[in-house]
Amino acid sequence: MQAGQDSALRWLALAVLLAGGFLPPLDFFIVNVALPSIREDAGATPAELQLVISGYASGYGVFLITGGRLGDLYGRKRCFLIGMAAFSLASLGCGIAPSAPVLVAARVLQGSSAALLMPQVLGSIRALFAEERELARALSFYGIMMGMAAAIGQFSGGALIQWNPAGLGWRAVFLLTLPVCASALVLGSRVVPETGGGADVRLDLGGAGLISLTLAAIVVPLSVGRDQGWPLWVFAALACVPFLAAGFVRYEAWLRRAGGMPLVDFGLLRIPSFRRGVLVCTLFFFTTCFYLLFGLYQQEGRGVPPLQTGLAIVPYGAGLFIGPLISAPLVRLRPRLLSIGMAIQVFFYVVVGVLVARGTSGAVLPGAVFLAGLGQGIAFPRLFATVLGDVPASQGGVAAGIANSAMQIGAAVSVATVGTLFFAVLGGETGERAYAHAFSIAQWTATAGLFLAFLIAIPPRRGPDAA
């Protein structure tokens, strides 16, 4: 965008980008509560139900870095619109899927489309808002959008299943997002400026293939391993990760020496804030298992119906929504908001585990869930500001893809390890007390990973002569 571009148009473009970016996390959250209905109506096996979730997560996690680089090279607006169109078709495919295997295939396509769509949102924000204060404000709106997706996704999933509009059942959670998809496509083509591309370059296909294989060897085994009983192929795939990663690094170095343009500029890792931010991103998304395990505790342990299960998680989404709103004006605290928010989140994650273990009823548990979400909402925009703040605008897309890939890896690791711990502690028992005990142990374990992220997120001390 030119320097003289009208400021109002930039904020309008941001609104359209956020509307498109709202859909991938919404579809992640909205499906969780619909799984029992998919099992009953589509006759899905437990393995197929797991793939409805992990297929989306795998498609998303594997192609994020490539998706971000495509936007940098060929235009972020173009890739946003292509990703939005593909995501719309995949959502339609999910909604009309005649069987569970077709639904799983559509979910993989949906996740892959989201991997092209989402990096363009953050990459465009980085390019549109060069001034630090405006960038911080724009990223606060991004955090609000993610909070809304969490809150609306959990609640509307249960509400739509219980409401059952036009007899659609679980299909409504996919089909009723199509009007938003269409609106984002039409408005995006008109008001979102092109902020990438223009250079006579080609995508590094070799690097894209190697990094995608590396991410697949991490995300796919961790996403499906537990439900398949940890077969041998899972450990074989994970054992290949160091060799694939080393091959990727060597190939990128060779391509640069040969005068080509690598997929990832490893100079990004020489930026301290980016390096620290990516590490925090990985551990920060240990929070993902909270949604899964809290939902299991509510539905399977307490026997709560889908709508009430969705309502139980709404306080967390409300905290995610309010956190960026109340922290955006705190300019003087801005460098420390990431660690402050994470400290609040860690403390109330521990409290939630204690309250569930003690069987506390009333408004105390929803209050603690809200405050945990509030802490994450305060931290979330500053996490992306840390990752992207010192990154050149020309590499904003690939940097966003790396950050989102780190989050997906953290999510996959947490769901696999903490989820396995949850079921090991549960040990086949039933009833609220058994589920409460398993949830509390798993929750405190995930909180330990988040606490490590908090320690890393504490800003380094600056010397007396620092600018």
N, C-alpha and C positions, 0 to 999 in steps of 0.2 A: 504494500500500500504506500502511495506517495505521502510525503511529509505533510502536505497540505490537505489531505483527505479529511472530510468533515468528521469531527469526533462522534457526532450522533450516529453516523452510518457504521462506525466501528462497533459501537455498543449494540446496534441493531444486529450486525453480523454476529456478535458474540451471543446474543439471544438465540439466534437460529442454530449456531454451532452447539450450544448447550442443549437445545431441544433435540437435536440429533444424537448428541452424546448421552442424553438421558435414557435412551432406549436400551443399549446393551446391558448396563447394570440393572435396569428395571427387569429385563427378561431373566437375568440371573436370579434375582430375589423372588420374582413372582411365581417361578416354577416350583420352588421348594415346597410350598403349601399345597400345590396341586398334585404332588406325586401319588398320594393314596388314591385319588380319583383316576389318574392315568392307569394305575395298577388294576383297578376294578373295571374300568370301561374298555381299555385297550388290551387287557389281559397281559400286561407287561410282567416279565419275570423280574426278580430282584436285581439280576445283572443288568437287564435292560433299563430299569429305573435308574441305576447308578450311572449308566451311560448317557441318559438324558441330561444329567448334570455334568459328568466328566467329559462327555463328548463336546459340549459347548466350551468348557474350560480348556480342553486340549486344543481345539481349533483356534481359540482365542490366544492362548499362551504361545503356541508354536510360531505364529506368523506376525506377531506384534512388531518385532524389529524390522522385518522386511516391509511391513505395511507402513511404518514410519518413514523408512528410507524412500519408498515409492513416492510419498508425498513431497519429500524434499527435492526429489529429482524431477518429477513429472507434474507437480502442481498439487497443493494440498486441497484446494477447492475441487479439482477434478477427482481426486481420490476419495474425498468426502462424499461426493455425489454418487460415485460408483459403489462405494461401500454401503451408502444408504440404500441404493436401489437393490443391491444384492441382499442386504439385511431384510428388506421388505419382502422380497421373493421367498427368502428362507422362512420368515415368520408365517407367510401364507402357507408354505409347505408344511410347517409344523401344525398349523391349524386345521388342515384338511388331510393330514396323514392317515391312511387307512389302517395302519398297523404300527406296532411298537418299533420294529426295525426301520421303517420309513421315517418315523419321528426322530429316531436317533441320528439317521443320516442328515435330516434337515437341521437338527441341532448342531451338528458338526459344521455344516455350511453356515449356519447363523453365527457361530463363534468365529469362523474364519473371516466372515464379512465384517464382524465387529473389530477384528484385528486390523483391517484396513481403515475402518471408520474412526476409531477412537484416537489413534495418534495424531490424526489431522486436527482434532479439536484442540489438543494441547499445543501442537506445533503452530497452529494458526494464532492461538492466543499469544504465544511467545513472539510471533512476528508482528502482530497487530499492536501490541502494547509494549513498546520498547522502554518507556519510562518506568522506573521501579515502583512508584506509588500506584500507577495505573495497572501495572502487571499484578501487583499484590491484590488490588481490588478485583480484577478480573478473575484471578485464581480463587478468591473468596466466593465469587459467584459459582465457580466450578465446584467448590466444596459444598455449597448449598445444593447444587443440582444433584450431587452424589447422595447427599442426605435425603433429598426428596425421593430419589429412586429407591433407596433402602426402605423408607417409611411407606411409600405408596405401593412398592412391590410386595412387601410382606402383607400389608392390609388388603390390597385389592385382590391378591391371589386367593385369600380365604373368602373375601366378600363375593368375588365372581363365582367361585365354586358353590357357595351357599345360595346365591341369587339365581344362578343358572339361566342367564338371559337367552331367550329363543331356544332353550333346550340344548345349548352348545356344550354345557359341562366344562371340562378342562380346556376345551378348544378355545373358549372365550379369552383365556389369558394370552393367547397368541394373536387372535384375529382382531381384538379390539384395540391393538396398538397400531394397526394399519393406517387409520386416519392421521395419526401423528407422523408416521413415516412419510405419507404422501405430502403433508404440509411442509415437513422439513426439506423434502426434495424440491418442491416448487419454490419455496422461499430461499433455500440455499442457492439455487441457480440464479436468483435475482440479486441478492444482497450480500452474499459472502464474496469478498475479493480473493483473487488468486495471489497467494503469498509464497509460492514455491515454483520450482521448475524453471524453464527458460534456457537452461544450459544444454549444450549438445553432448549429453552423456548417456550412458547405458547402465542399467542395473547390473550390479555384480552378481550374476546368477550363481556362480560357484560359491561365493560367500553366503548368499541367501539360502542355498541348499544346505550348506554345512551348518549354519546357525539354526536353521529350522530342524534339522536332524538332531542337533545337540539339545535344543529345547524339548523336542518330542521325546527324547530318551530320558528326560527328567520328568516332564509333566504327565505324560501318558501313563507310565508305570505307577507313579504315585497317586494318580487319579483313580485308577481301576484296580490296583494291586490288592487292597484290603478286601474288597468284595469278591475277588477271585481266589482268595486264600493264599496270597503271596506265592504264585507259581514261580518256577525257575526263570522264565523269560523276563520277569520283572527285574530280578537281580542282575541278569545278563545285560539288560538294557542300561541299567544304572551303572554297571561296571564299564560300559563303553563311553560314558560321558566324558571322563578326563581325556581320552584319546580323540574323541570328536572335537572337544574344545581346543586341544592342542593343534589339531589339524586345521581348524578354522583360523587360529591365530597365525600359524605358519603360512597359510594360503593368503591371508590378508597382507602379511608382510611381503610376500613374494609379489603380489599384485601391485603394491605401492612401488617396489623397486623397479618393476617393469613399466612404470609410468601409467598404470591404470588407476581407477577410482574405487577404493575398497568400500564395502558395505558400511563398515564401522570405522570411524577415525579414532584410533586408540589414544589420540591426543586428548580426547574427552576425559580419559581417566587421569590426566594430569591436572584437571580442574578439581581442587580439593572439595568444593561444595558438591559437585556432581558425584564424585567418588563416595563421599560420606552419605549423600542422599540416596544413592542406589542401594547401599548396604542397609540403610534404615528402611527403605521400601520393602526389602525382602522380609525383614523381621516384623515390620509394621502390619503386614497382611496375615500374620498369625491370628489376627482378629477374625478371619473368615470362618474358622471353625465354630465361633460363638453362635452364629446364626443357625448353623446346622444342629449343633448340640442342644441349644436352648429350645429349638423347635421340636426335637425328639423328646426332650424332657416334658414339654407341654402336651404334645399329642400322644405319645406312647406311654409316658409315665403318669401323667395326670388325667389322660383321657379327654383332653380339651378338643372341641371340634375345630375345623379349619379357620372359621371366622375369628374365634376367640384366640387361636394361636397367632393369627396375624395381628390381632390387637395387642397381644402380649409383647410383641417386638416393636410396635409403633413408638413407644417412648424412646427407644434407641435411635430410630430414624429421626424423631423429633429433635433429639439432642444433636445429631449430625447436621440437621437443618439450622438450628439456632446457633450452634458454635461459631460458624463463620460470620454470622450476623453481628454477634456481640464482640468478636475479636477484631473485625476489620478496622474499627476506628482506633484501636490501641497501637498507634504508630510507634511510640517509644518502646513498647514491649515487643515489637514485631520480630526482632532477631531471636527472641527467646520463646515465642509462642509455640513453636514445635515441641520443645522440651516441656513447657508448662502444660500444654494439652495432653501430652503423653503421660505426664505424671498424674494428672487427674484421671485419665483412663485406666492406668495401672492400678491406682488405689481403688477405684470403684469396681474394677474387674474382680479384685480380691474380695471386696464386700459382697458382690453378687454371688460368688461361690459360697461365702459364709452363710448368707441368707437362705440360699437354696438348700444347703446342707442342714440348716436348722429348721427348715420347713416354715419359715416366716411368711405370714400372710398379710393381707391389707395393702396399703399404698407404699410400704417401705421398699419392697422389691422393685416395683415399677420406677420408683424414684431413683434407686441406685442404677437401674438399667439406663434411665434417662441421663444421669450424670456421666456414666461411662461413655455414652454416645456423644455427650456434650464435649468431653475431653477429646475424643477422636475428631469431632467437628472443628475444634479449635486448631488441632494439629494438622489436619489434612491439607488445607490450602498452603500452609507453610512448608509442608513436605515437598509439594511440587515446586514451590518457589525456590527451595533449596536446590532441587535437582536442576531446574531450568534457568535459574537467575543469572548464572555466569556463562551459560552455553551460547555460542553464536546463533543468531536467528536462523542462519542457513542450515543448521543441523538440529533445529528444534524438534523436527519430526522423529528422527532416529533416536534422539535423546529421550523423547517421550516414550518411544517404543521400548527402549532399554529399561526405563523406569517401570513401565507397565508389565514388562516381562518379568522383572524382578519381583513385582507384586504377585504375579501369577505363580511363580515358583514358590514364594513364601506361602501362598494360599494352598498350593498342592501339598507342600511339605507338612503344613499344619493339619490339614484335613486327614492326610494319610497317617501321620504319627499320633496326633492327639485323638483322632477318631478311633484308631486301633486301641489306644489306651482306654478310651471310654468303654468300648465293647469288652475289652479284657476285664476291666473292673466290674462291669455289669454282669459278666459271666453267665448270661442266659437267664438271670433273675427278672422278675416282673414287679410292677407296682411302683408307686411314687417314691418310696424311700430308696429303693434300689437305684432308680434313675437319678434321684437327687444326689446320692453318694457318688455315682459315676460321673455325673455332670460336674460336681465340685472339684473332684480330682483332676479331671481333664481341663477345667477352666483355669485352675491354678497353674497347671503345666504350661498352657498357652500363655498365661500372663508372665511367666518367667522369660519367654522369648520376647515379649513386648517390653519387659523391663530392660533387657539387654539393648533393645532398640532405643529406649529412652536414654540410656547411658551414652550411646554413640551420638545421639541427637543433641546432647548438651553442647552449646557453642564453645569452640576453643577459646582460651584466654588470649586476648590481644595485648601485644606489648605496648609500652607507653608511647612509642614512636609510630604505632600503626595509624594508618590513615583512616 
